[in-house]
Amino acid sequence: MEKQREIVCGADIHKKFLIATILLRSGLMYTCRFGMTLDELIKFKEWVLDHKCYVVAVESTGVYWVPIYTVLEGKVELLVANAYKIKHTPGKKKDETDSQWIAELCLNGMIEPSRIFPKDEWILRRLTRARESYVNTLTQEKNRIHQALESCCIKLSSVLSDIFGKWGRYILKGLLEGKSVDEIIDGITHSKVKRKADQIREAIKSGLDPSQIFLIKGSLLLMDAIQQRINEVEMEIRNKCTFRRSELAIAMSVPGIGFISAVTILSEIGNITDFESPKKLAAWCGLVPNLYQSADKCILGSITKHGSKHIRRMLVEVARSIARSRNSRLRGFYIRIESKKKANVAAVALARKVLCILHHLLMNNEPYVEGGLQKQKTAKIDLPSLTTDLSVEDIIRSLVDANSTMRKRSSNERS
């Protein structure tokens, strides 16, 4: 709980305007309406400062609070509250009463402020989420092509593991050009796919109608454009994550975590020192069970799913990747849980375990080492070199650290 204050401001923000209420401990109250343009937000800041108020509390409504934070930064402290945690009691809902309620909670120190990431972390998280959105769109286009083939009774996905690979795209291209099955098979040079000639003939018994050909061609063109955009975003992510090089190496030392998953997880977590224990980090990510307790009853439900859905999704993907691996103790943990419960429950449990391991590794600045393995995973990070110039203070600090390290090594050798 935050400390109590003498004067605060609560703001109920919307897309086009905001309603602000300044509340004093004595009971005085001032309410005013402002727009959401830059000039109006500057007037809002001046209005707040004229009343000698240096704390403003708002709800985390979409991205509408971001311009307010940008304008008030450095002059007024902004508390971004989770709307779920400051929900008003039932009754008549008005913008004025909502702003008064937020101000009253802030005045009595009853608002738990949300974490506001630094600009570098913010940009990196924006890029990783944009990449995830592109991947989802790419998956939708793939599903449309699957549905189009199934509607024409073409069972190509039952023969090839990936119809969007090299030879899957070749067969699709042949179907779109109206070639016969024998002509398509004659053009296949891969021996493994060539051995499935009879299965391919059995899967392709009919052709595509003109409307399906038109839709599939459009989906394939869109997929190529989206894939090119994903590659561009990934390149930009590599350029923007150089400041987390050491943390990336630690995260990628864990089995199942690659570069993209490591960047996504770290960008969603932010500063790991904000979490005192792995349990608090898991609770912030929504990977802890719901708890209902009354008298002698204690019931545990499904996970809370609070916090970022992006980090939960990536952690579950990492867990499923570990489940498919071999010679890993983490896979053994997954198998033990799966034997008692369902596979999804085991994947979520392993996702939380990986998150707790990451917390320990990042807090202690050490890589993941699994006992019993002769060869550990080595993280290969292909990042561009830092282009920012070092200040004089940074150079002096680096020289001092290098000098102390050399002295320690020399003393150890003498002993």
Secondary structure by P-SEA (a helix, b strand, c coil): cbbbbccbbbbbccccbbbbbbbcccbbbbbbcccccaaaaaaaaaaaaaacccbbbbccccccaaaaaaaacccbbbbbbcccccccccccccaaaaaaaaaaaaaaccccccccccaaaaaaaaaaaaaaaaaaaaaaaaaaaaaaaaaacccccccccccccaaaaaaaaaaaacccaaaaaaacccaaaaaaaaaaaaaccccccaaaaaaaaaaaaaaaaaaaaaaaaaaaaaaaaccaaaaaaaaaccccccaaaaaaaaaaaccccccccaaaaaaaaccbbbbbbcccbbbbccccccccaaaaaaaaaaaaaaaaccccaaaaaaaaaaaaccaaaaaaaaaaaaaaaaaaaaaaccccccccccccbbbbbbcccccccccaaaaaaaaaaaaaaaaaaaaaaac
